[in-house]
Amino acid sequence: MNAADQIESLGFAQVLVSSENLLKHFFPAASINFSPWREDPITRLWFEEDSLDLAIDFPGWSPRLQCRSLLIQLIVLKSQPNGPPRLLGVIMRGVTFHGERWRFATIGDWKLTGSHLPQPSAMDQLHSLTREIFALFPSD
């Protein structure tokens, strides 16, 4: 679900603002989109209540990442009514106009899979980014 639509409390808002600052640090030229999904009946069929979805759109092609955009899904567990959610996992996809090029999930060994993988230095950057995203959320 679009992250912008999930802001139900100050805790959610704080996590999203911190996420935006972190993403801008890693990708300064990119724009952050907290509403990457269209609002239509077909898209609503894929609604996931426990997912905060956002996108990072690059000003052009990123040869290091082998994509034009990153779709990031933060799988969360909603906690107290006014508190921040707890992060359970991250799914990141590198996409182009042709579709998904690669995928990275924090389940298992944290390996990237796909047809057009990022350069090794970019993979290391994505692992670092993911660890820092986990640090933004309360662990218990």
Backbone as CSV, one residue per row, in Angstrom:
resi,resn,N_x,N_y,N_z,CA_x,CA_y,CA_z,C_x,C_y,C_z
1,MET,0.850,-1.175,0.000,0.000,0.000,0.000,0.894,1.236,0.000
2,ASN,0.444,2.275,-0.650,1.199,3.520,-0.669,1.523,3.967,0.754
3,ALA,2.787,4.251,1.007,3.214,4.668,2.340,2.483,5.928,2.787
4,ALA,2.232,6.847,1.855,1.545,8.088,2.204,0.148,7.827,2.762
5,ASP,-0.501,6.758,2.305,-1.843,6.427,2.780,-1.838,5.756,4.146
6,GLN,-0.686,5.352,4.630,-0.576,4.620,5.890,-0.267,5.520,7.085
7,ILE,-0.097,6.796,6.859,0.251,7.693,7.972,-0.970,7.857,8.868
8,GLU,-0.974,7.065,9.921,-2.094,7.059,10.857,-1.719,7.686,12.195
9,SER,-0.430,7.860,12.411,0.014,8.355,13.715,1.310,9.122,13.564
10,LEU,1.691,9.784,14.614,2.954,10.510,14.639,4.128,9.538,14.478
11,GLY,4.000,8.340,15.043,5.051,7.339,14.922,5.299,6.941,13.474
12,PHE,4.213,6.729,12.715,4.346,6.402,11.287,5.001,7.561,10.544
13,ALA,4.548,8.766,10.817,5.083,9.944,10.132,6.577,10.104,10.408
14,GLN,6.991,9.898,11.649,8.410,10.022,12.000,9.257,9.000,11.250
15,VAL,8.781,7.768,11.158,9.518,6.718,10.455,9.645,7.062,8.973
16,LEU,8.564,7.565,8.367,8.620,7.899,6.942,9.537,9.081,6.663
17,VAL,9.520,10.089,7.511,10.422,11.232,7.331,11.874,10.779,7.509
18,SER,12.141,9.942,8.487,13.493,9.420,8.687,13.926,8.573,7.502
19,SER,12.999,7.785,6.953,13.295,6.974,5.772,13.639,7.863,4.587
20,GLU,12.879,8.927,4.404,13.151,9.847,3.294,14.542,10.455,3.422
21,ASN,14.901,10.902,4.623,16.229,11.483,4.839,17.331,10.468,4.550
22,LEU,17.129,9.240,4.982,18.113,8.185,4.748,18.259,7.903,3.253
23,LEU,17.150,7.795,2.548,17.183,7.516,1.112,17.840,8.657,0.343
24,LYS,17.580,9.892,0.751,18.215,11.050,0.106,19.727,11.034,0.331
25,HIS,20.154,10.516,1.480,21.588,10.398,1.758,22.236,9.397,0.793
26,PHE,21.575,8.268,0.558,22.121,7.237,-0.317,21.969,7.594,-1.799
27,PHE,20.865,8.269,-2.147,20.574,8.593,-3.547,20.191,10.067,-3.658
28,PRO,21.166,10.980,-3.566,20.850,12.418,-3.519,20.155,12.965,-4.767
29,ALA,20.382,12.413,-5.929,19.772,12.940,-7.158,18.377,12.384,-7.414
30,ALA,17.977,11.394,-6.654,16.695,10.722,-6.891,15.542,11.463,-6.221
31,SER,14.345,11.184,-6.714,13.150,11.705,-6.053,12.458,10.543,-5.334
32,ILE,11.873,10.858,-4.192,11.209,9.852,-3.370,9.703,9.994,-3.584
33,ASN,9.044,8.878,-3.830,7.612,8.872,-4.088,6.951,7.976,-3.047
34,PHE,6.161,8.559,-2.161,5.475,7.791,-1.123,4.117,7.259,-1.586
35,SER,3.782,7.490,-2.850,2.541,6.968,-3.439,2.826,6.381,-4.822
36,PRO,3.590,5.276,-4.869,3.956,4.732,-6.183,2.838,3.988,-6.911
37,TRP,1.776,3.618,-6.205,0.707,2.827,-6.831,-0.424,3.715,-7.306
38,ARG,-0.997,3.356,-8.462,-2.165,4.063,-8.970,-3.361,3.748,-8.087
39,GLU,-4.305,4.636,-8.102,-5.541,4.445,-7.350,-6.621,3.971,-8.318
40,ASP,-6.682,2.659,-8.511,-7.690,2.086,-9.398,-8.089,0.707,-8.875
41,PRO,-9.188,0.155,-9.365,-9.680,-1.135,-8.853,-8.700,-2.286,-9.032
42,ILE,-7.964,-2.325,-10.133,-7.025,-3.423,-10.364,-5.882,-3.360,-9.357
43,THR,-5.359,-2.170,-9.126,-4.271,-2.021,-8.153,-4.756,-2.381,-6.760
44,ARG,-5.982,-2.015,-6.420,-6.519,-2.326,-5.088,-6.625,-3.825,-4.829
45,LEU,-6.677,-4.629,-5.893,-6.710,-6.090,-5.715,-5.429,-6.593,-5.058
46,TRP,-4.330,-5.860,-5.212,-3.034,-6.261,-4.670,-2.742,-5.588,-3.333
47,PHE,-3.760,-4.992,-2.727,-3.619,-4.272,-1.460,-3.007,-5.160,-0.375
48,GLU,-1.989,-4.645,0.274,-1.365,-5.329,1.413,-1.342,-4.349,2.575
49,GLU,-2.136,-4.626,3.568,-2.271,-3.702,4.696,-0.975,-3.543,5.480
50,ASP,-0.173,-4.591,5.526,1.036,-4.570,6.339,2.281,-4.190,5.535
51,SER,2.100,-3.416,4.487,3.216,-3.024,3.645,3.209,-1.511,3.453
52,LEU,4.352,-0.885,3.695,4.536,0.535,3.386,5.363,0.583,2.108
53,ASP,4.765,1.035,1.017,5.430,1.013,-0.277,5.844,2.420,-0.699
54,LEU,7.055,2.514,-1.193,7.561,3.770,-1.713,8.482,3.482,-2.878
55,ALA,8.758,4.495,-3.658,9.619,4.326,-4.821,10.695,5.403,-4.819
56,ILE,11.827,5.041,-5.394,12.915,5.989,-5.630,13.061,6.064,-7.140
57,ASP,12.840,7.241,-7.692,12.937,7.434,-9.132,14.207,8.210,-9.454
58,PHE,15.043,7.621,-10.301,16.292,8.259,-10.694,16.036,9.206,-11.863
59,PRO,16.872,10.232,-12.022,16.653,11.180,-13.119,16.856,10.544,-14.497
60,GLY,17.391,9.376,-14.548,17.596,8.643,-15.795,17.971,7.215,-15.451
61,TRP,18.624,6.558,-16.350,19.072,5.184,-16.157,20.222,5.158,-15.155
62,SER,20.195,4.231,-14.203,21.297,4.041,-13.267,22.081,2.805,-13.684
63,PRO,23.237,2.987,-14.334,24.013,1.818,-14.753,24.506,0.985,-13.570
64,ARG,24.811,1.640,-12.453,25.272,0.901,-11.272,24.186,-0.031,-10.747
65,LEU,22.941,0.451,-10.760,21.821,-0.329,-10.223,21.050,-1.083,-11.300
66,GLN,21.353,-0.815,-12.568,20.681,-1.486,-13.685,19.161,-1.276,-13.672
67,CYS,18.732,-0.047,-13.307,17.302,0.244,-13.276,17.067,1.746,-13.352
68,ARG,15.804,2.122,-13.486,15.394,3.528,-13.471,14.749,3.896,-12.135
69,SER,14.199,2.892,-11.465,13.497,3.127,-10.204,13.698,1.945,-9.267
70,LEU,13.590,2.234,-7.992,13.563,1.195,-6.970,12.187,1.217,-6.332
71,LEU,11.552,0.078,-6.261,10.316,-0.050,-5.500,10.699,-0.716,-4.186
72,ILE,10.385,-0.065,-3.087,10.732,-0.578,-1.767,9.443,-0.858,-1.005
73,GLN,9.325,-2.092,-0.506,8.194,-2.482,0.316,8.716,-2.800,1.709
74,LEU,8.241,-2.050,2.677,8.590,-2.280,4.072,7.439,-3.079,4.687
75,ILE,7.730,-4.315,5.056,6.710,-5.174,5.662,6.724,-4.889,7.158
76,VAL,5.609,-4.403,7.675,5.562,-3.920,9.047,4.495,-4.640,9.865
77,LEU,4.683,-4.550,11.152,3.696,-5.006,12.122,3.255,-3.761,12.874
78,LYS,1.989,-3.451,12.756,1.493,-2.262,13.436,1.458,-2.529,14.932
79,SER,1.985,-1.569,15.694,2.059,-1.743,17.148,0.984,-0.896,17.816
80,GLN,1.363,-0.128,18.791,0.428,0.698,19.533,-0.230,1.713,18.598
81,PRO,-1.425,2.180,18.957,-2.142,3.114,18.083,-1.336,4.368,17.705
82,ASN,-0.549,4.909,18.598,0.199,6.128,18.296,1.685,5.894,18.075
83,GLY,2.111,4.651,18.164,3.529,4.352,18.037,3.931,3.996,16.617
84,PRO,5.228,3.908,16.400,5.715,3.522,15.075,5.520,2.027,14.846
85,PRO,5.446,1.621,13.593,5.324,0.190,13.308,6.653,-0.515,13.555
86,ARG,6.597,-1.823,13.657,7.810,-2.644,13.786,8.124,-3.216,12.413
87,LEU,9.362,-3.109,11.975,9.760,-3.590,10.655,10.071,-5.079,10.719
88,LEU,9.374,-5.857,9.885,9.599,-7.297,9.814,10.533,-7.673,8.669
89,GLY,10.486,-6.917,7.573,11.321,-7.245,6.421,11.252,-6.173,5.354
90,VAL,12.161,-6.288,4.391,12.239,-5.341,3.279,12.305,-6.139,1.980
91,ILE,11.523,-5.703,1.007,11.615,-6.232,-0.349,11.913,-5.046,-1.249
92,MET,12.968,-5.165,-2.018,13.383,-4.091,-2.904,13.466,-4.652,-4.323
93,ARG,12.939,-3.884,-5.274,12.970,-4.301,-6.676,13.549,-3.187,-7.529
94,GLY,14.444,-3.550,-8.429,14.931,-2.615,-9.432,14.072,-2.773,-10.662
95,VAL,13.442,-1.686,-11.122,12.506,-1.781,-12.238,12.842,-0.791,-13.350
96,THR,12.387,-1.133,-14.549,12.471,-0.269,-15.723,11.091,-0.270,-16.372
97,PHE,11.005,0.352,-17.544,9.746,0.324,-18.286,9.396,-1.094,-18.726
98,HIS,10.389,-1.969,-18.763,10.176,-3.355,-19.183,9.784,-4.267,-18.025
99,GLY,9.794,-3.754,-16.818,9.414,-4.555,-15.661,10.564,-4.732,-14.683
100,GLU,10.416,-5.733,-13.829,11.403,-6.005,-12.781,12.700,-6.556,-13.383
101,ARG,13.832,-5.965,-12.966,15.146,-6.417,-13.421,15.822,-7.286,-12.359
102,TRP,15.602,-6.953,-11.102,16.179,-7.722,-10.008,15.331,-7.513,-8.763
103,ARG,15.565,-8.393,-7.785,14.814,-8.355,-6.521,15.764,-8.666,-5.380
104,PHE,15.501,-8.026,-4.258,16.288,-8.237,-3.045,15.312,-8.318,-1.880
105,ALA,15.415,-9.353,-1.074,14.550,-9.506,0.096,15.401,-9.871,1.301
106,THR,14.940,-9.442,2.458,15.687,-9.703,3.692,15.308,-11.042,4.308
107,ILE,14.766,-11.916,3.511,14.458,-13.273,3.960,15.597,-14.160,3.476
108,GLY,16.111,-14.998,4.332,17.182,-15.896,3.906,18.541,-15.221,3.896
109,ASP,19.259,-15.377,2.794,20.660,-14.947,2.742,20.883,-13.538,2.185
110,TRP,19.853,-12.761,1.967,19.939,-11.383,1.495,20.639,-11.294,0.138
111,LYS,20.461,-12.262,-0.727,21.069,-12.239,-2.062,20.112,-11.585,-3.053
112,LEU,20.668,-10.882,-4.008,19.880,-10.304,-5.076,19.703,-11.344,-6.170
113,THR,18.516,-11.370,-6.755,18.232,-12.297,-7.845,17.607,-11.518,-8.986
114,GLY,17.795,-12.007,-10.197,17.171,-11.368,-11.344,18.014,-11.463,-12.585
115,SER,17.498,-10.889,-13.653,18.145,-10.994,-14.955,19.256,-9.974,-15.175
116,HIS,19.181,-8.819,-14.524,20.160,-7.740,-14.709,20.555,-7.201,-13.332
117,LEU,21.519,-7.842,-12.703,21.899,-7.482,-11.332,22.723,-6.197,-11.294
118,PRO,22.615,-5.444,-10.205,23.451,-4.256,-10.031,24.927,-4.631,-9.937
119,GLN,25.774,-3.626,-10.080,27.206,-3.831,-9.902,27.476,-4.208,-8.445
120,PRO,28.570,-4.951,-8.167,28.860,-5.380,-6.794,28.899,-4.230,-5.779
121,SER,29.462,-3.084,-6.145,29.499,-1.956,-5.204,28.090,-1.452,-4.902
122,ALA,27.199,-1.492,-5.887,25.814,-1.078,-5.667,25.078,-2.087,-4.792
123,MET,25.405,-3.380,-4.941,24.806,-4.399,-4.068,25.204,-4.146,-2.617
124,ASP,26.468,-3.822,-2.402,26.929,-3.508,-1.045,26.187,-2.292,-0.504
125,GLN,25.964,-1.299,-1.360,25.241,-0.091,-0.954,23.798,-0.437,-0.566
126,LEU,23.160,-1.319,-1.312,21.788,-1.721,-0.999,21.715,-2.480,0.327
127,HIS,22.716,-3.315,0.597,22.764,-4.011,1.891,22.923,-3.005,3.033
128,SER,23.804,-2.027,2.862,23.997,-0.993,3.892,22.724,-0.193,4.106
129,LEU,22.086,0.204,3.016,20.834,0.947,3.112,19.791,0.147,3.884
130,THR,19.671,-1.115,3.588,18.676,-1.955,4.252,18.956,-2.076,5.741
131,ARG,20.223,-2.256,6.107,20.564,-2.323,7.542,20.181,-1.011,8.239
132,GLU,20.418,0.113,7.578,20.073,1.407,8.181,18.559,1.614,8.249
133,ILE,17.826,1.079,7.282,16.360,1.149,7.358,15.875,0.376,8.584
134,PHE,16.428,-0.805,8.813,16.044,-1.581,10.008,16.342,-0.791,11.280
135,ALA,17.421,-0.028,11.302,17.792,0.736,12.500,16.805,1.868,12.786
136,LEU,16.050,2.310,11.799,15.077,3.387,11.999,13.847,2.939,12.797
137,PHE,13.590,1.651,12.769,12.378,1.121,13.403,12.718,0.528,14.774
138,PRO,11.758,0.608,15.708,11.988,-0.025,17.014,12.097,-1.539,16.854
139,SER,12.987,-2.139,17.609,13.178,-3.593,17.498,12.229,-4.359,18.416
140,ASP,11.753,-3.752,19.448,10.744,-4.390,20.324,9.909,-3.387,21.033
